[in-house]
């Protein structure tokens, strides 16, 4: 007699999504809002900087 449970891909995806959500909540609680806010600003500034650099070098599609 086997106790193995068969899960569908949708069930596995739902479990993985929930696990990622819980992990992010733990990180958010442990690291703190201010650090995550600073990281978001740095990431946003980096993206803007990359687009500006690409635009100045005519690398963006027209």
DONU-142834 format. One record per residue: residue number from 0; chain; z, x, y of N, C-alpha, C, O, CB in turn. Coordinates in Angstrom, 3 decimals. Glycine has a CB too. Example, Ala and Ser with C-alpha at 12.3 -4.5 7.8 and 13.67 -1.06 7.14 Angstrom:
BEGIN
[0; "A"; [7.800; 13.190; -5.690]; [7.800; 12.300; -4.500]; [7.800; 13.200; -3.300]; [8.465; 14.236; -3.319]; [9.046; 11.308; -4.473]]
[1; "A"; [7.080; 12.850; -2.250]; [7.140; 13.670; -1.060]; [7.870; 12.900; 0.030]; [8.039; 13.409; 1.138]; [5.725; 14.084; -0.598]]
//
This chain:
BEGIN
[0; "A"; [0.000; 0.844; -1.180]; [0.000; 0.000; 0.000]; [0.000; 0.888; 1.243]; [0.859; 1.756; 1.401]; [1.222; -0.959; -0.001]]
[1; "A"; [-0.967; 0.659; 2.110]; [-1.120; 1.466; 3.310]; [-0.589; 0.712; 4.525]; [-0.809; -0.490; 4.678]; [-2.592; 1.853; 3.517]]
[2; "A"; [0.115; 1.446; 5.384]; [0.634; 0.857; 6.620]; [-0.263; 1.195; 7.806]; [0.121; 0.980; 8.956]; [2.064; 1.345; 6.886]]
[3; "A"; [-1.446; 1.718; 7.535]; [-2.369; 2.103; 8.595]; [-2.906; 0.869; 9.317]; [-3.295; -0.118; 8.693]; [-3.529; 2.933; 8.023]]
[4; "A"; [-2.915; 0.952; 10.650]; [-3.397; -0.149; 11.473]; [-4.766; 0.242; 12.025]; [-4.941; 1.340; 12.553]; [-2.389; -0.484; 12.631]]
[5; "A"; [-5.717; -0.650; 11.901]; [-7.055; -0.413; 12.431]; [-7.145; -1.026; 13.831]; [-6.849; -2.205; 14.020]; [-8.149; -1.010; 11.485]]
[6; "A"; [-7.552; -0.222; 14.797]; [-7.686; -0.695; 16.165]; [-9.149; -0.683; 16.570]; [-9.916; 0.180; 16.142]; [-6.851; 0.164; 17.128]]
[7; "A"; [-9.523; -1.634; 17.388]; [-10.891; -1.666; 17.910]; [-10.986; -0.673; 19.074]; [-9.970; -0.219; 19.601]; [-11.292; -3.120; 18.370]]
[8; "A"; [-12.204; -0.349; 19.458]; [-12.400; 0.538; 20.603]; [-11.790; -0.061; 21.867]; [-11.218; 0.661; 22.684]; [-13.895; 0.813; 20.818]]
[9; "A"; [-11.908; -1.371; 22.028]; [-11.342; -2.041; 23.205]; [-9.818; -1.909; 23.224]; [-9.226; -1.706; 24.284]; [-11.748; -3.532; 23.226]]
[10; "A"; [-9.188; -2.024; 22.062]; [-7.734; -1.882; 21.992]; [-7.314; -0.448; 22.302]; [-6.328; -0.225; 23.004]; [-7.219; -2.297; 20.606]]
[11; "A"; [-8.056; 0.519; 21.782]; [-7.756; 1.927; 22.044]; [-7.916; 2.221; 23.534]; [-7.085; 2.913; 24.124]; [-8.676; 2.853; 21.204]]
[12; "A"; [-8.984; 1.698; 24.145]; [-9.203; 1.887; 25.580]; [-8.071; 1.284; 26.394]; [-7.613; 1.884; 27.367]; [-10.532; 1.270; 26.003]]
[13; "A"; [-7.615; 0.095; 25.998]; [-6.527; -0.573; 26.717]; [-5.234; 0.236; 26.610]; [-4.491; 0.358; 27.584]; [-6.310; -2.000; 26.166]]
[14; "A"; [-4.971; 0.783; 25.436]; [-3.767; 1.601; 25.233]; [-3.849; 2.870; 26.077]; [-2.874; 3.257; 26.721]; [-3.592; 1.963; 23.732]]
[15; "A"; [-5.022; 3.519; 26.073]; [-5.198; 4.746; 26.851]; [-5.045; 4.469; 28.347]; [-4.436; 5.259; 29.068]; [-6.577; 5.368; 26.564]]
[16; "A"; [-5.596; 3.353; 28.808]; [-5.492; 2.992; 30.223]; [-4.042; 2.759; 30.613]; [-3.599; 3.210; 31.669]; [-6.326; 1.740; 30.525]]
[17; "A"; [-3.306; 2.060; 29.767]; [-1.896; 1.779; 30.046]; [-1.078; 3.072; 30.034]; [-0.182; 3.251; 30.859]; [-1.330; 0.778; 29.014]]
[18; "A"; [-1.390; 3.972; 29.096]; [-0.674; 5.246; 29.023]; [-0.935; 6.075; 30.279]; [-0.014; 6.684; 30.823]; [-1.095; 6.035; 27.762]]
[19; "A"; [-2.184; 6.101; 30.742]; [-2.518; 6.839; 31.958]; [-1.803; 6.242; 33.161]; [-1.316; 6.971; 34.025]; [-4.036; 6.840; 32.189]]
[20; "A"; [-1.742; 4.916; 33.215]; [-1.048; 4.234; 34.314]; [0.430; 4.600; 34.327]; [0.993; 4.889; 35.383]; [-1.214; 2.707; 34.196]]
[21; "A"; [1.056; 4.588; 33.161]; [2.482; 4.935; 33.059]; [2.715; 6.395; 33.437]; [3.693; 6.717; 34.112]; [3.004; 4.669; 31.631]]
[22; "A"; [1.817; 7.277; 33.001]; [1.953; 8.699; 33.333]; [1.851; 8.898; 34.828]; [2.630; 9.659; 35.401]; [0.885; 9.538; 32.612]]
[23; "A"; [0.895; 8.225; 35.483]; [0.752; 8.344; 36.927]; [1.998; 7.829; 37.639]; [2.441; 8.422; 38.622]; [-0.487; 7.582; 37.407]]
[24; "A"; [2.562; 6.731; 37.149]; [3.785; 6.192; 37.757]; [4.916; 7.207; 37.664]; [5.669; 7.382; 38.622]; [4.198; 4.870; 37.075]]
[25; "A"; [5.045; 7.879; 36.518]; [6.096; 8.885; 36.342]; [5.885; 10.049; 37.303]; [6.831; 10.527; 37.928]; [6.125; 9.393; 34.884]]
[26; "A"; [4.638; 10.503; 37.416]; [4.336; 11.606; 38.340]; [4.661; 11.184; 39.764]; [5.276; 11.940; 40.517]; [2.846; 12.035; 38.229]]
[27; "A"; [4.248; 9.971; 40.135]; [4.483; 9.461; 41.483]; [5.974; 9.407; 41.790]; [6.403; 9.762; 42.887]; [3.859; 8.070; 41.647]]
[28; "A"; [6.756; 8.964; 40.820]; [8.200; 8.856; 41.022]; [8.850; 10.234; 41.093]; [9.737; 10.459; 41.916]; [8.835; 8.035; 39.898]]
[29; "A"; [8.413; 11.158; 40.232]; [9.049; 12.473; 40.153]; [8.616; 13.421; 41.258]; [9.425; 14.217; 41.734]; [8.754; 13.096; 38.826]]
[30; "A"; [7.375; 13.356; 41.671]; [6.878; 14.280; 42.682]; [7.179; 13.751; 44.077]; [7.529; 14.513; 44.978]; [5.371; 14.509; 42.510]]
[31; "A"; [7.043; 12.468; 44.244]; [7.352; 11.869; 45.536]; [6.110; 11.469; 46.292]; [5.034; 12.042; 46.119]; [8.161; 12.817; 46.366]]
[32; "A"; [6.285; 10.474; 47.130]; [5.170; 9.915; 47.886]; [4.593; 10.916; 48.877]; [3.374; 10.992; 49.035]; [5.612; 8.666; 48.618]]
[33; "A"; [5.441; 11.680; 49.541]; [4.950; 12.562; 50.596]; [4.011; 13.630; 50.045]; [3.000; 13.945; 50.673]; [6.119; 13.221; 51.316]]
[34; "A"; [4.329; 14.186; 48.887]; [3.478; 15.220; 48.302]; [2.135; 14.618; 47.904]; [1.093; 15.225; 48.153]; [4.165; 15.872; 47.078]]
[35; "A"; [2.141; 13.452; 47.298]; [0.889; 12.814; 46.905]; [0.055; 12.436; 48.124]; [-1.171; 12.539; 48.093]; [1.170; 11.574; 46.058]]
[36; "A"; [0.703; 12.008; 49.179]; [-0.018; 11.689; 50.408]; [-0.687; 12.944; 50.966]; [-1.841; 12.898; 51.391]; [0.936; 11.074; 51.457]]
[37; "A"; [0.035; 14.057; 50.964]; [-0.531; 15.317; 51.445]; [-1.707; 15.739; 50.577]; [-2.731; 16.182; 51.096]; [0.539; 16.421; 51.465]]
[38; "A"; [-1.575; 15.606; 49.264]; [-2.673; 15.957; 48.364]; [-3.896; 15.080; 48.616]; [-5.028; 15.563; 48.581]; [-2.226; 15.828; 46.906]]
[39; "A"; [-3.670; 13.797; 48.867]; [-4.783; 12.891; 49.150]; [-5.486; 13.294; 50.440]; [-6.715; 13.278; 50.501]; [-4.288; 11.437; 49.246]]
[40; "A"; [-4.726; 13.656; 51.471]; [-5.329; 14.099; 52.730]; [-6.124; 15.381; 52.529]; [-7.220; 15.520; 53.071]; [-4.248; 14.310; 53.800]]
[41; "A"; [-5.585; 16.320; 51.758]; [-6.291; 17.579; 51.507]; [-7.583; 17.313; 50.733]; [-8.630; 17.876; 51.053]; [-5.387; 18.567; 50.725]]
[42; "A"; [-7.505; 16.455; 49.718]; [-8.702; 16.123; 48.937]; [-9.740; 15.437; 49.822]; [-10.926; 15.758; 49.746]; [-8.338; 15.215; 47.737]]
[43; "A"; [-9.310; 14.511; 50.646]; [-10.223; 13.820; 51.551]; [-10.866; 14.781; 52.537]; [-12.067; 14.702; 52.796]; [-9.489; 12.723; 52.302]]
[44; "A"; [-10.071; 15.685; 53.086]; [-10.606; 16.668; 54.026]; [-11.609; 17.585; 53.336]; [-12.618; 17.962; 53.932]; [-9.469; 17.495; 54.644]]
[45; "A"; [-11.337; 17.944; 52.087]; [-12.263; 18.793; 51.332]; [-13.594; 18.089; 51.117]; [-14.653; 18.699; 51.260]; [-11.652; 19.187; 49.982]]
[46; "A"; [-13.542; 16.807; 50.773]; [-14.773; 16.042; 50.561]; [-15.576; 15.957; 51.856]; [-16.790; 16.160; 51.849]; [-14.449; 14.624; 50.037]]
[47; "A"; [-14.911; 15.662; 52.955]; [-15.595; 15.592; 54.244]; [-16.194; 16.954; 54.592]; [-17.325; 17.039; 55.070]; [-14.622; 15.127; 55.355]]
[48; "A"; [-15.433; 18.007; 54.352]; [-15.925; 19.352; 54.630]; [-17.161; 19.697; 53.811]; [-18.107; 20.290; 54.330]; [-14.839; 20.366; 54.361]]
[49; "A"; [-17.156; 19.333; 52.549]; [-18.313; 19.589; 51.686]; [-19.538; 18.844; 52.201]; [-20.628; 19.412; 52.276]; [-18.010; 19.173; 50.232]]
[50; "A"; [-19.360; 17.567; 52.558]; [-20.492; 16.799; 53.075]; [-21.003; 17.373; 54.395]; [-22.210; 17.404; 54.637]; [-20.095; 15.336; 53.262]]
[51; "A"; [-20.096; 17.820; 55.235]; [-20.522; 18.427; 56.500]; [-21.296; 19.716; 56.227]; [-22.331; 19.961; 56.848]; [-19.298; 18.713; 57.411]]
[52; "A"; [-20.801; 20.539; 55.304]; [-21.474; 21.786; 54.968]; [-22.858; 21.499; 54.388]; [-23.839; 22.137; 54.772]; [-20.632; 22.605; 53.972]]
[53; "A"; [-22.935; 20.545; 53.469]; [-24.219; 20.191; 52.877]; [-25.177; 19.658; 53.932]; [-26.364; 19.983; 53.923]; [-24.028; 19.158; 51.769]]
[54; "A"; [-24.660; 18.839; 54.840]; [-25.487; 18.292; 55.910]; [-26.024; 19.375; 56.826]; [-27.172; 19.308; 57.265]; [-24.700; 17.289; 56.715]]
[55; "A"; [-25.203; 20.370; 57.116]; [-25.632; 21.472; 57.982]; [-26.644; 22.389; 57.302]; [-27.363; 23.130; 57.971]; [-24.430; 22.282; 58.422]]
[56; "A"; [-26.697; 22.338; 55.987]; [-27.624; 23.191; 55.238]; [-28.787; 22.382; 54.682]; [-29.490; 22.839; 53.781]; [-26.893; 23.907; 54.098]]
[57; "A"; [-28.991; 21.187; 55.212]; [-30.075; 20.308; 54.789]; [-30.105; 20.093; 53.283]; [-31.177; 20.040; 52.681]; [-31.393; 20.870; 55.243]]
[58; "A"; [-28.942; 19.971; 52.678]; [-28.850; 19.787; 51.239]; [-28.626; 18.346; 50.828]; [-28.656; 18.034; 49.638]; [-27.755; 20.627; 50.697]]
[59; "A"; [-28.403; 17.465; 51.786]; [-28.181; 16.054; 51.468]; [-29.514; 15.336; 51.367]; [-30.432; 15.621; 52.137]; [-27.284; 15.381; 52.531]]
[60; "A"; [-29.633; 14.398; 50.418]; [-30.879; 13.640; 50.310]; [-31.096; 12.777; 51.545]; [-30.147; 12.300; 52.167]; [-30.869; 12.765; 49.050]]
[61; "A"; [-32.349; 12.591; 51.879]; [-32.677; 11.802; 53.064]; [-33.168; 10.432; 52.691]; [-33.491; 9.632; 53.569]; [-33.716; 12.506; 53.902]]
//
